[in-house]
Amino acid sequence: MPNPPDHAVLIVNYNSWGHLRRCLRALDLQTLRSFNVYVLDNASDEPPPEDIVAWPGLHLTRQDRNLGFAAGCNLLAKTAGASWSIFLNPDTQPEPDWFERLCRASHHHPDHSVFSSRLIQPDASSLDGEGDCYHISGLFWRCGHGMRIRPAGPPREVFSASGAAAMIRTSVFLQVGGFDEDFFCYVEDVDLGFRLRLRGEVCLLVPDATVVHEGAVTSGGHRSSFATYHGHRNLVWCYFKNMPMLLLILTMPLHLVLNLITLVVLASRGQLKTGFEAKRDALRGLPRMWRKRRAIHESRRVRILDLLGAMQILPRWRRFRR
């Protein structure tokens, strides 16, 4: 295999110095080491430990305020200026051949610009996800989450790449505007994947590019008020920004039902107030999202039938419970 083009591993950190240290150790053990590592710290409560500041080859910058995951990633991609941007969460530990597997996939599939890693649970008992699935109602989830780990198999198409461990051609990433910084964090990877889909880009999952992922360590857990608010607000924004008008009209009843069901589920968890705040602020932000929508769909290249073919039609009930 020829030498891969230049790559940059981009990590946005917030109050995760211990996890980041383990991630950097895993990167140092990669079988192929032709990449640079850039870390942006989003105004963590504690300063960086001395060993991380002095980490060989690490490009570390600190912000005086929390920009959010989306803006932090965008800034890193522009700063690094590499041909490929590899987004990696600090609470991940890539397997030693992870980067080499991604490079091999990009070499064998030169017409693709987006690649997703396989995420597994910390105890290695089950999958954390194999890319993202998207339902026509606006519901999304990590493909295969909680399922047993199966043999890797060849690369295959998924709707979008999980932002926890994804490789994207930087020129394509910047052409579509990068992550939407209004999202701050959560769902920004699904939104990016949707916009890439509309431009005709197809995301490939690389099942043998494996990353251990703990998940939600900077937000207090998947069911914290912070995660719940941003996830359920951004779910609405992603749907209204990206769904083509014909599908928007046809699936609107499903989207309304989805939001009602999620409010009922959140009420059962004692999070109804957070859910209402998320939906209220989602409605307030719709005019801004609608303005963005115009530019997105002016450059749409994919047919509606092809887009439908990449979406899910019948999600399992357990997805709503999550």
Phi and psi in degrees as GROMACS dihedral restraints (atoms count N, CA, C in turn):
[ dihedral_restraints ]
;  ai    aj    ak    al  type     phi  dphi    fc
    3     4     5     6     1   -66.9    20    10
    4     5     6     7     1   163.2    20    10
    6     7     8     9     1   -59.2    20    10
    7     8     9    10     1   133.9    20    10
    9    10    11    12     1   -72.2    20    10
   10    11    12    13     1   160.4    20    10
   12    13    14    15     1   -67.7    20    10
   13    14    15    16     1   171.1    20    10
   15    16    17    18     1   -68.0    20    10
   16    17    18    19     1   139.6    20    10
   18    19    20    21     1  -127.9    20    10
   19    20    21    22     1   151.1    20    10
   21    22    23    24     1  -132.0    20    10
   22    23    24    25     1   125.7    20    10
   24    25    26    27     1   -88.7    20    10
   25    26    27    28     1   122.6    20    10
   27    28    29    30     1  -115.3    20    10
   28    29    30    31     1   122.2    20    10
   30    31    32    33     1  -126.8    20    10
   31    32    33    34     1   123.7    20    10
   33    34    35    36     1   -98.6    20    10
   34    35    36    37     1   122.1    20    10
   36    37    38    39     1  -113.2    20    10
   37    38    39    40     1   142.8    20    10
   39    40    41    42     1  -150.4    20    10
   40    41    42    43     1   112.3    20    10
   42    43    44    45     1    51.5    20    10
   43    44    45    46     1    40.9    20    10
   45    46    47    48     1  -135.6    20    10
   46    47    48    49     1    37.7    20    10
   48    49    50    51     1   -60.0    20    10
   49    50    51    52     1   -41.7    20    10
   51    52    53    54     1   -63.1    20    10
   52    53    54    55     1   -44.7    20    10
   54    55    56    57     1   -64.8    20    10
   55    56    57    58     1   -40.8    20    10
   57    58    59    60     1   -61.5    20    10
   58    59    60    61     1   -39.8    20    10
   60    61    62    63     1   -59.3    20    10
   61    62    63    64     1   -44.8    20    10
   63    64    65    66     1   -65.6    20    10
   64    65    66    67     1   -36.3    20    10
   66    67    68    69     1   -64.7    20    10
   67    68    69    70     1   -44.1    20    10
   69    70    71    72     1   -64.3    20    10
   70    71    72    73     1   -37.6    20    10
   72    73    74    75     1   -62.2    20    10
   73    74    75    76     1   -41.3    20    10
   75    76    77    78     1   -64.7    20    10
   76    77    78    79     1   -37.1    20    10
   78    79    80    81     1   -67.0    20    10
   79    80    81    82     1   -35.4    20    10
   81    82    83    84     1   -65.9    20    10
   82    83    84    85     1   -20.6    20    10
   84    85    86    87     1   -94.0    20    10
   85    86    87    88     1     5.6    20    10
   87    88    89    90     1   -64.1    20    10
   88    89    90    91     1   140.1    20    10
   90    91    92    93     1   -68.8    20    10
   91    92    93    94     1   -26.0    20    10
   93    94    95    96     1  -121.2    20    10
   94    95    96    97     1   124.2    20    10
   96    97    98    99     1  -119.2    20    10
   97    98    99   100     1    27.6    20    10
   99   100   101   102     1   -87.9    20    10
  100   101   102   103     1    61.3    20    10
  102   103   104   105     1  -149.5    20    10
  103   104   105   106     1   158.2    20    10
  105   106   107   108     1  -106.5    20    10
  106   107   108   109     1   153.1    20    10
  108   109   110   111     1  -115.7    20    10
  109   110   111   112     1   124.8    20    10
  111   112   113   114     1  -119.3    20    10
  112   113   114   115     1   129.7    20    10
  114   115   116   117     1  -122.6    20    10
  115   116   117   118     1   129.2    20    10
  117   118   119   120     1  -112.1    20    10
  118   119   120   121     1   122.2    20    10
  120   121   122   123     1   -96.2    20    10
  121   122   123   124     1   124.1    20    10
  123   124   125   126     1   -89.0    20    10
  124   125   126   127     1    60.9    20    10
  126   127   128   129     1    57.8    20    10
  127   128   129   130     1    52.1    20    10
  129   130   131   132     1   -59.8    20    10
  130   131   132   133     1   155.4    20    10
  132   133   134   135     1   -65.2    20    10
  133   134   135   136     1   -31.6    20    10
  135   136   137   138     1  -111.7    20    10
  136   137   138   139     1   146.0    20    10
  138   139   140   141     1   -67.3    20    10
  139   140   141   142     1   161.5    20    10
  141   142   143   144     1   -66.4    20    10
  142   143   144   145     1   140.3    20    10
  144   145   146   147     1   -60.2    20    10
  145   146   147   148     1   153.5    20    10
  147   148   149   150     1   -61.1    20    10
  148   149   150   151     1   -36.5    20    10
  150   151   152   153     1   -67.8    20    10
  151   152   153   154     1   -31.3    20    10
  153   154   155   156     1   -74.6    20    10
  154   155   156   157     1   -39.3    20    10
  156   157   158   159     1   -58.9    20    10
  157   158   159   160     1   -37.7    20    10
  159   160   161   162     1   -94.8    20    10
  160   161   162   163     1    10.5    20    10
  162   163   164   165     1   -60.9    20    10
  163   164   165   166     1   126.8    20    10
  165   166   167   168     1   -56.7    20    10
  166   167   168   169     1   127.5    20    10
  168   169   170   171     1    76.6    20    10
  169   170   171   172     1     0.4    20    10
  171   172   173   174     1   -83.6    20    10
  172   173   174   175     1   132.0    20    10
  174   175   176   177     1   -99.9    20    10
  175   176   177   178     1   105.7    20    10
  177   178   179   180     1  -113.7    20    10
  178   179   180   181     1   127.5    20    10
  180   181   182   183     1  -126.6    20    10
  181   182   183   184     1   149.3    20    10
  183   184   185   186     1  -121.2    20    10
  184   185   186   187     1   140.3    20    10
  186   187   188   189     1  -101.6    20    10
  187   188   189   190     1   151.6    20    10
  189   190   191   192     1   -89.4    20    10
  190   191   192   193     1    -1.0    20    10
  192   193   194   195     1  -149.5    20    10
  193   194   195   196     1   159.4    20    10
  195   196   197   198     1   -79.7    20    10
  196   197   198   199     1   110.5    20    10
  198   199   200   201     1   -78.9    20    10
  199   200   201   202     1   -17.6    20    10
  201   202   203   204     1    93.6    20    10
  202   203   204   205     1   160.5    20    10
  204   205   206   207     1   -62.9    20    10
  205   206   207   208     1   -45.1    20    10
  207   208   209   210     1   -61.5    20    10
  208   209   210   211     1   -52.1    20    10
  210   211   212   213     1   -66.1    20    10
  211   212   213   214     1   -36.6    20    10
  213   214   215   216     1   -62.4    20    10
  214   215   216   217     1   -43.1    20    10
  216   217   218   219     1   -64.2    20    10
  217   218   219   220     1   -42.7    20    10
  219   220   221   222     1   -60.4    20    10
  220   221   222   223     1   -43.8    20    10
  222   223   224   225     1   -64.2    20    10
  223   224   225   226     1   -41.8    20    10
  225   226   227   228     1   -64.2    20    10
  226   227   228   229     1   -42.0    20    10
  228   229   230   231     1   -62.0    20    10
  229   230   231   232     1   -40.0    20    10
  231   232   233   234     1   -71.5    20    10
  232   233   234   235     1   -38.1    20    10
  234   235   236   237     1   -67.9    20    10
  235   236   237   238     1   -44.4    20    10
  237   238   239   240     1   -67.5    20    10
  238   239   240   241     1   -41.1    20    10
  240   241   242   243     1    63.6    20    10
  241   242   243   244     1    28.0    20    10
  243   244   245   246     1   -85.1    20    10
  244   245   246   247     1   163.9    20    10
  246   247   248   249     1   -68.0    20    10
  247   248   249   250     1   -35.2    20    10
  249   250   251   252     1  -123.2    20    10
  250   251   252   253     1   134.9    20    10
  252   253   254   255     1  -106.4    20    10
  253   254   255   256     1   125.4    20    10
  255   256   257   258     1  -113.6    20    10
  256   257   258   259     1   109.0    20    10
  258   259   260   261     1   -87.6    20    10
  259   260   261   262     1   128.7    20    10
  261   262   263   264     1  -139.7    20    10
  262   263   264   265     1   130.9    20    10
  264   265   266   267     1   -77.1    20    10
  265   266   267   268     1   150.0    20    10
  267   268   269   270     1   -66.9    20    10
  268   269   270   271     1   -20.8    20    10
  270   271   272   273     1   -93.2    20    10
  271   272   273   274     1    32.2    20    10
  273   274   275   276     1  -116.9    20    10
  274   275   276   277     1   156.4    20    10
  276   277   278   279     1  -136.4    20    10
  277   278   279   280     1    98.2    20    10
  279   280   281   282     1   -66.3    20    10
  280   281   282   283     1   142.4    20    10
  282   283   284   285     1   -65.5    20    10
  283   284   285   286     1   155.6    20    10
  285   286   287   288     1   -55.7    20    10
  286   287   288   289     1   -31.6    20    10
  288   289   290   291     1   -98.3    20    10
  289   290   291   292     1    12.2    20    10
  291   292   293   294     1   -56.7    20    10
  292   293   294   295     1   -54.2    20    10
  294   295   296   297     1   -65.2    20    10
  295   296   297   298     1   -40.8    20    10
  297   298   299   300     1   -61.3    20    10
  298   299   300   301     1   -39.4    20    10
  300   301   302   303     1   -64.9    20    10
  301   302   303   304     1   -40.9    20    10
  303   304   305   306     1   -63.8    20    10
  304   305   306   307     1   -43.3    20    10
  306   307   308   309     1   -63.2    20    10
  307   308   309   310     1   -39.9    20    10
  309   310   311   312     1   -63.8    20    10
  310   311   312   313     1   -40.7    20    10
  312   313   314   315     1   -64.5    20    10
  313   314   315   316     1   -42.3    20    10
  315   316   317   318     1   -67.3    20    10
  316   317   318   319     1   -30.8    20    10
  318   319   320   321     1   -70.2    20    10
  319   320   321   322     1   -41.4    20    10
  321   322   323   324     1   -79.0    20    10
  322   323   324   325     1   -16.8    20    10
  324   325   326   327     1  -129.0    20    10
  325   326   327   328     1    67.0    20    10
  327   328   329   330     1   -66.4    20    10
  328   329   330   331     1   -15.4    20    10
  330   331   332   333     1   -85.7    20    10
  331   332   333   334     1    -0.5    20    10
  333   334   335   336     1  -106.1    20    10
  334   335   336   337     1   146.2    20    10
  336   337   338   339     1  -120.6    20    10
  337   338   339   340     1    -2.1    20    10
  339   340   341   342     1  -134.1    20    10
  340   341   342   343     1   127.1    20    10
  342   343   344   345     1  -133.9    20    10
  343   344   345   346     1   137.7    20    10
  345   346   347   348     1  -114.3    20    10
  346   347   348   349     1   145.5    20    10
  348   349   350   351     1   -89.5    20    10
  349   350   351   352     1   164.6    20    10
  351   352   353   354     1   -89.4    20    10
  352   353   354   355     1   126.9    20    10
  354   355   356   357     1  -103.2    20    10
  355   356   357   358     1   134.6    20    10
  357   358   359   360     1  -123.8    20    10
  358   359   360   361     1   155.9    20    10
  360   361   362   363     1   -67.8    20    10
  361   362   363   364     1   153.2    20    10
  363   364   365   366     1   -56.0    20    10
  364   365   366   367     1   -31.9    20    10
  366   367   368   369     1   -86.2    20    10
  367   368   369   370     1     3.9    20    10
  369   370   371   372     1    60.2    20    10
  370   371   372   373     1    21.2    20    10
  372   373   374   375     1   -89.3    20    10
  373   374   375   376     1   -23.0    20    10
  375   376   377   378     1  -157.6    20    10
  376   377   378   379     1   170.9    20    10
  378   379   380   381     1   -77.1    20    10
  379   380   381   382     1   143.4    20    10
  381   382   383   384     1   -92.3    20    10
  382   383   384   385     1   -24.7    20    10
  384   385   386   387     1   162.3    20    10
  385   386   387   388     1   152.9    20    10
  387   388   389   390     1  -127.4    20    10
  388   389   390   391     1    73.6    20    10
  390   391   392   393     1    78.3    20    10
  391   392   393   394     1  -176.8    20    10
  393   394   395   396     1  -112.1    20    10
  394   395   396   397     1   141.2    20    10
  396   397   398   399     1  -103.2    20    10
  397   398   399   400     1   148.5    20    10
  399   400   401   402     1  -133.4    20    10
  400   401   402   403     1   127.1    20    10
  402   403   404   405     1   -94.9    20    10
  403   404   405   406     1   154.1    20    10
  405   406   407   408     1   -63.8    20    10
  406   407   408   409     1   -16.0    20    10
  408   409   410   411     1   -81.3    20    10
  409   410   411   412     1   -13.2    20    10
  411   412   413   414     1   106.0    20    10
  412   413   414   415     1    -6.9    20    10
  414   415   416   417     1   -72.1    20    10
  415   416   417   418     1   143.7    20    10
  417   418   419   420     1  -138.3    20    10
  418   419   420   421     1   159.4    20    10
  420   421   422   423     1  -163.4    20    10
  421   422   423   424     1   164.7    20    10
  423   424   425   426     1   -77.6    20    10
  424   425   426   427     1   124.6    20    10
  426   427   428   429     1   -60.5    20    10
  427   428   429   430     1   129.6    20    10
  429   430   431   432     1    76.7    20    10
  430   431   432   433     1     9.4    20    10
  432   433   434   435     1   -58.8    20    10
  433   434   435   436     1   129.5    20    10
  435   436   437   438     1    84.1    20    10
  436   437   438   439     1    -6.6    20    10
  438   439   440   441     1   -82.7    20    10
  439   440   441   442     1   160.3    20    10
  441   442   443   444     1   -68.3    20    10
  442   443   444   445     1   153.9    20    10
  444   445   446   447     1   -78.6    20    10
  445   446   447   448     1   122.1    20    10
  447   448   449   450     1  -103.3    20    10
  448   449   450   451     1   166.8    20    10
  450   451   452   453     1   -54.0    20    10
  451   452   453   454     1   145.6    20    10
  453   454   455   456     1   -61.5    20    10
  454   455   456   457     1   -55.5    20    10
  456   457   458   459     1    77.0    20    10
  457   458   459   460     1   177.9    20    10
  459   460   461   462     1   -77.2    20    10
  460   461   462   463     1   165.5    20    10
  462   463   464   465     1   -57.4    20    10
  463   464   465   466     1   144.5    20    10
  465   466   467   468     1  -144.4    20    10
  466   467   468   469     1   161.3    20    10
  468   469   470   471     1   -74.7    20    10
  469   470   471   472     1   138.2    20    10
  471   472   473   474     1  -132.0    20    10
  472   473   474   475     1   164.7    20    10
  474   475   476   477     1   -64.5    20    10
  475   476   477   478     1   -46.6    20    10
  477   478   479   480     1  -152.9    20    10
  478   479   480   481     1   166.1    20    10
  480   481   482   483     1   -94.4    20    10
  481   482   483   484     1   139.3    20    10
  483   484   485   486     1   -69.4    20    10
  484   485   486   487     1   131.2    20    10
  486   487   488   489     1   -66.9    20    10
  487   488   489   490     1    -9.4    20    10
  489   490   491   492     1   -68.3    20    10
  490   491   492   493     1   -27.5    20    10
  492   493   494   495     1  -163.4    20    10
  493   494   495   496     1    86.0    20    10
  495   496   497   498     1  -135.0    20    10
  496   497   498   499     1   147.3    20    10
  498   499   500   501     1  -118.8    20    10
  499   500   501   502     1   126.6    20    10
  501   502   503   504     1  -134.6    20    10
  502   503   504   505     1   137.2    20    10
  504   505   506   507     1   -62.0    20    10
  505   506   507   508     1   124.0    20    10
  507   508   509   510     1   -61.3    20    10
  508   509   510   511     1   -38.8    20    10
  510   511   512   513     1   -61.8    20    10
  511   512   513   514     1   -39.2    20    10
  513   514   515   516     1   -69.3    20    10
  514   515   516   517     1   -42.9    20    10
  516   517   518   519     1   -56.8    20    10
  517   518   519   520     1   -44.4    20    10
  519   520   521   522     1   -75.6    20    10
  520   521   522   523     1   -31.8    20    10
  522   523   524   525     1   -61.5    20    10
  523   524   525   526     1   -35.5    20    10
  525   526   527   528     1   -90.2    20    10
  526   527   528   529     1     4.2    20    10
  528   529   530   531     1    93.7    20    10
  529   530   531   532     1     8.6    20    10
  531   532   533   534     1    65.3    20    10
  532   533   534   535     1  -158.9    20    10
  534   535   536   537     1   -72.8    20    10
  535   536   537   538     1   146.3    20    10
  537   538   539   540     1   -74.7    20    10
  538   539   540   541     1   113.0    20    10
  540   541   542   543     1   -72.0    20    10
  541   542   543   544     1   -17.1    20    10
  543   544   545   546     1   -67.0    20    10
  544   545   546   547     1   -23.2    20    10
  546   547   548   549     1   -72.1    20    10
  547   548   549   550     1   -24.9    20    10
  549   550   551   552     1    67.9    20    10
  550   551   552   553     1   -67.0    20    10
  552   553   554   555     1  -160.1    20    10
  553   554   555   556     1   162.2    20    10
  555   556   557   558     1    74.0    20    10
  556   557   558   559     1   128.9    20    10
  558   559   560   561     1    72.9    20    10
  559   560   561   562     1    -7.6    20    10
  561   562   563   564     1   -63.2    20    10
  562   563   564   565     1   -28.8    20    10
  564   565   566   567     1   -74.2    20    10
  565   566   567   568     1   -37.7    20    10
  567   568   569   570     1   -66.0    20    10
  568   569   570   571     1   -42.7    20    10
  570   571   572   573     1   -60.4    20    10
  571   572   573   574     1   -45.1    20    10
  573   574   575   576     1   -61.2    20    10
  574   575   576   577     1   -45.4    20    10
  576   577   578   579     1   -61.3    20    10
  577   578   579   580     1   -36.9    20    10
  579   580   581   582     1   -64.3    20    10
  580   581   582   583     1   -46.3    20    10
  582   583   584   585     1   -63.8    20    10
  583   584   585   586     1   -38.2    20    10
  585   586   587   588     1   -63.8    20    10
  586   587   588   589     1   -40.4    20    10
  588   589   590   591     1   -57.9    20    10
  589   590   591   592     1   -45.4    20    10
  591   592   593   594     1   -63.8    20    10
  592   593   594   595     1   -25.0    20    10
  594   595   596   597     1   -87.2    20    10
  595   596   597   598     1     0.3    20    10
  597   598   599   600     1    95.0    20    10
  598   599   600   601     1     4.6    20    10
  600   601   602   603     1   -83.4    20    10
  601   602   603   604     1   138.0    20    10
  603   604   605   606     1  -114.7    20    10
  604   605   606   607     1   128.1    20    10
  606   607   608   609     1   -85.7    20    10
  607   608   609   610     1   133.2    20    10
  609   610   611   612     1  -108.0    20    10
  610   611   612   613     1   128.3    20    10
  612   613   614   615     1   -81.3    20    10
  613   614   615   616     1   133.0    20    10
  615   616   617   618     1  -107.4    20    10
  616   617   618   619     1    92.5    20    10
  618   619   620   621     1   -63.5    20    10
  619   620   621   622     1   -23.6    20    10
  621   622   623   624     1   -92.6    20    10
  622   623   624   625     1     3.4    20    10
  624   625   626   627     1   -95.5    20    10
  625   626   627   628     1    92.7    20    10
  627   628   629   630     1  -104.6    20    10
  628   629   630   631     1   138.5    20    10
  630   631   632   633     1  -134.7    20    10
  631   632   633   634     1   129.5    20    10
  633   634   635   636     1   -79.0    20    10
  634   635   636   637     1   129.5    20    10
  636   637   638   639     1  -131.3    20    10
  637   638   639   640     1   122.2    20    10
  639   640   641   642     1   -80.4    20    10
  640   641   642   643     1   -49.6    20    10
  642   643   644   645     1    91.6    20    10
  643   644   645   646     1   132.1    20    10
  645   646   647   648     1    58.3    20    10
  646   647   648   649     1    31.1    20    10
  648   649   650   651     1   -75.0    20    10
  649   650   651   652     1   -22.8    20    10
  651   652   653   654     1   -91.4    20    10
  652   653   654   655     1    -8.9    20    10
  654   655   656   657     1  -114.5    20    10
  655   656   657   658     1     6.6    20    10
  657   658   659   660     1    84.0    20    10
  658   659   660   661     1    13.6    20    10
  660   661   662   663     1   106.5    20    10
  661   662   663   664     1   159.2    20    10
  663   664   665   666     1   -63.5    20    10
  664   665   666   667     1   -24.0    20    10
  666   667   668   669     1  -106.3    20    10
  667   668   669   670     1    13.3    20    10
  669   670   671   672     1   -66.4    20    10
  670   671   672   673     1   160.6    20    10
  672   673   674   675     1   -59.8    20    10
  673   674   675   676     1   -38.7    20    10
  675   676   677   678     1   -61.7    20    10
  676   677   678   679     1   -51.1    20    10
  678   679   680   681     1   -65.7    20    10
  679   680   681   682     1   -40.2    20    10
  681   682   683   684     1   -63.8    20    10
  682   683   684   685     1   -46.3    20    10
  684   685   686   687     1   -60.5    20    10
  685   686   687   688     1   -54.1    20    10
  687   688   689   690     1   -67.8    20    10
  688   689   690   691     1   -37.8    20    10
  690   691   692   693     1   -63.7    20    10
  691   692   693   694     1   -44.5    20    10
  693   694   695   696     1   -81.1    20    10
  694   695   696   697     1   -27.3    20    10
  696   697   698   699     1   -68.8    20    10
  697   698   699   700     1   -49.3    20    10
  699   700   701   702     1   -70.6    20    10
  700   701   702   703     1   -25.1    20    10
  702   703   704   705     1   -56.2    20    10
  703   704   705   706     1   -45.1    20    10
  705   706   707   708     1   -66.7    20    10
  706   707   708   709     1   -45.3    20    10
  708   709   710   711     1   -62.2    20    10
  709   710   711   712     1   -42.6    20    10
  711   712   713   714     1   -60.6    20    10
  712   713   714   715     1   -43.7    20    10
  714   715   716   717     1   -63.0    20    10
  715   716   717   718     1   -50.2    20    10
  717   718   719   720     1   -71.8    20    10
  718   719   720   721     1   -30.3    20    10
  720   721   722   723     1   -67.7    20    10
  721   722   723   724     1   -41.1    20    10
  723   724   725   726     1  -110.1    20    10
  724   725   726   727     1   -26.2    20    10
  726   727   728   729     1   -67.3    20    10
  727   728   729   730     1   124.2    20    10
  729   730   731   732     1   -54.8    20    10
  730   731   732   733     1   150.4    20    10
  732   733   734   735     1   -56.4    20    10
  733   734   735   736     1   -44.3    20    10
  735   736   737   738     1   -60.6    20    10
  736   737   738   739     1   -45.3    20    10
  738   739   740   741     1   -69.5    20    10
  739   740   741   742     1   -33.0    20    10
  741   742   743   744     1   -61.4    20    10
  742   743   744   745     1   -44.4    20    10
  744   745   746   747     1   -66.0    20    10
  745   746   747   748     1   -43.1    20    10
  747   748   749   750     1   -72.6    20    10
  748   749   750   751     1   -32.4    20    10
  750   751   752   753     1  -101.0    20    10
  751   752   753   754     1    -1.3    20    10
  753   754   755   756     1   -54.9    20    10
  754   755   756   757     1   -43.4    20    10
  756   757   758   759     1   -58.2    20    10
  757   758   759   760     1   -39.5    20    10
  759   760   761   762     1   -64.5    20    10
  760   761   762   763     1   -39.2    20    10
  762   763   764   765     1   -65.9    20    10
  763   764   765   766     1   -39.7    20    10
  765   766   767   768     1   -65.2    20    10
  766   767   768   769     1   -42.0    20    10
  768   769   770   771     1   -63.4    20    10
  769   770   771   772     1   -41.8    20    10
  771   772   773   774     1   -56.4    20    10
  772   773   774   775     1   -45.6    20    10
  774   775   776   777     1   -67.6    20    10
  775   776   777   778     1   -36.2    20    10
  777   778   779   780     1   -65.0    20    10
  778   779   780   781     1   -43.0    20    10
  780   781   782   783     1   -63.5    20    10
  781   782   783   784     1   -43.1    20    10
  783   784   785   786     1   -64.4    20    10
  784   785   786   787     1   -34.5    20    10
  786   787   788   789     1   -65.6    20    10
  787   788   789   790     1   -38.9    20    10
  789   790   791   792     1   -63.6    20    10
  790   791   792   793     1   -44.0    20    10
  792   793   794   795     1   -62.7    20    10
  793   794   795   796     1   -43.7    20    10
  795   796   797   798     1   -64.8    20    10
  796   797   798   799     1   -35.7    20    10
  798   799   800   801     1   -62.3    20    10
  799   800   801   802     1   -38.3    20    10
  801   802   803   804     1   -66.8    20    10
  802   803   804   805     1   -20.5    20    10
  804   805   806   807     1   -95.6    20    10
  805   806   807   808     1    -0.3    20    10
  807   808   809   810     1    78.9    20    10
  808   809   810   811     1    23.0    20    10
  810   811   812   813     1  -118.8    20    10
  811   812   813   814     1    26.6    20    10
  813   814   815   816     1   -62.1    20    10
  814   815   816   817     1   -41.1    20    10
  816   817   818   819     1   -60.1    20    10
  817   818   819   820     1   -44.2    20    10
  819   820   821   822     1   -63.3    20    10
  820   821   822   823     1   -40.1    20    10
  822   823   824   825     1   -63.0    20    10
  823   824   825   826     1   -44.0    20    10
  825   826   827   828     1   -63.6    20    10
  826   827   828   829     1   -41.0    20    10
  828   829   830   831     1   -63.2    20    10
  829   830   831   832     1   -38.8    20    10
  831   832   833   834     1   -64.1    20    10
  832   833   834   835     1   -45.7    20    10
  834   835   836   837     1   -70.7    20    10
  835   836   837   838     1   -36.7    20    10
  837   838   839   840     1   -60.8    20    10
  838   839   840   841     1   -48.0    20    10
  840   841   842   843     1   -71.3    20    10
  841   842   843   844     1   -27.7    20    10
  843   844   845   846     1   -63.5    20    10
  844   845   846   847     1   -44.0    20    10
  846   847   848   849     1   -64.4    20    10
  847   848   849   850     1   -40.4    20    10
  849   850   851   852     1   -63.4    20    10
  850   851   852   853     1   -31.5    20    10
  852   853   854   855     1   -89.4    20    10
  853   854   855   856     1    -1.4    20    10
  855   856   857   858     1   -61.5    20    10
  856   857   858   859     1   -39.2    20    10
  858   859   860   861     1   -58.1    20    10
  859   860   861   862     1   -38.7    20    10
  861   862   863   864     1   -66.9    20    10
  862   863   864   865     1   -41.5    20    10
  864   865   866   867     1   -66.2    20    10
  865   866   867   868     1   -35.5    20    10
  867   868   869   870     1   -66.4    20    10
  868   869   870   871     1   -35.7    20    10
  870   871   872   873     1   -64.7    20    10
  871   872   873   874     1   -40.0    20    10
  873   874   875   876     1   -66.5    20    10
  874   875   876   877     1   -35.3    20    10
  876   877   878   879     1   -57.2    20    10
  877   878   879   880     1   -38.7    20    10
  879   880   881   882     1   -58.8    20    10
  880   881   882   883     1   -46.5    20    10
  882   883   884   885     1   -67.5    20    10
  883   884   885   886     1   -36.9    20    10
  885   886   887   888     1   -61.8    20    10
  886   887   888   889     1   -45.9    20    10
  888   889   890   891     1   -85.2    20    10
  889   890   891   892     1   -15.6    20    10
  891   892   893   894     1   -65.6    20    10
  892   893   894   895     1   -28.3    20    10
  894   895   896   897     1  -104.5    20    10
  895   896   897   898     1    13.6    20    10
  897   898   899   900     1   -66.0    20    10
  898   899   900   901     1   133.6    20    10
  900   901   902   903     1  -118.7    20    10
  901   902   903   904     1   -11.5    20    10
  903   904   905   906     1   -95.7    20    10
  904   905   906   907     1   145.8    20    10
  906   907   908   909     1   -76.6    20    10
  907   908   909   910     1   151.9    20    10
  909   910   911   912     1   -61.0    20    10
  910   911   912   913     1   -39.8    20    10
  912   913   914   915     1   -63.7    20    10
  913   914   915   916     1   -38.7    20    10
  915   916   917   918     1   -66.9    20    10
  916   917   918   919     1   -37.6    20    10
  918   919   920   921     1   -65.5    20    10
  919   920   921   922     1   -43.5    20    10
  921   922   923   924     1   -60.4    20    10
  922   923   924   925     1   -35.0    20    10
  924   925   926   927     1   -65.1    20    10
  925   926   927   928     1   -21.6    20    10
  927   928   929   930     1   -92.4    20    10
  928   929   930   931     1    -7.2    20    10
  930   931   932   933     1   -98.4    20    10
  931   932   933   934     1   167.0    20    10
  933   934   935   936     1   -96.2    20    10
  934   935   936   937     1   146.2    20    10
  936   937   938   939     1  -106.8    20    10
  937   938   939   940     1   -40.2    20    10
  939   940   941   942     1  -125.3    20    10
  940   941   942   943     1    84.8    20    10
  942   943   944   945     1   -70.8    20    10
  943   944   945   946     1   156.9    20    10
  945   946   947   948     1   -77.5    20    10
  946   947   948   949     1   149.9    20    10
  948   949   950   951     1   -57.8    20    10
  949   950   951   952     1   -32.5    20    10
  951   952   953   954     1   -63.8    20    10
  952   953   954   955     1   -19.3    20    10
  954   955   956   957     1   -66.2    20    10
  955   956   957   958     1   -35.7    20    10
  957   958   959   960     1   -67.1    20    10
  958   959   960   961     1   -36.6    20    10
  960   961   962   963     1   -65.7    20    10
  961   962   963   964     1   -29.0    20    10
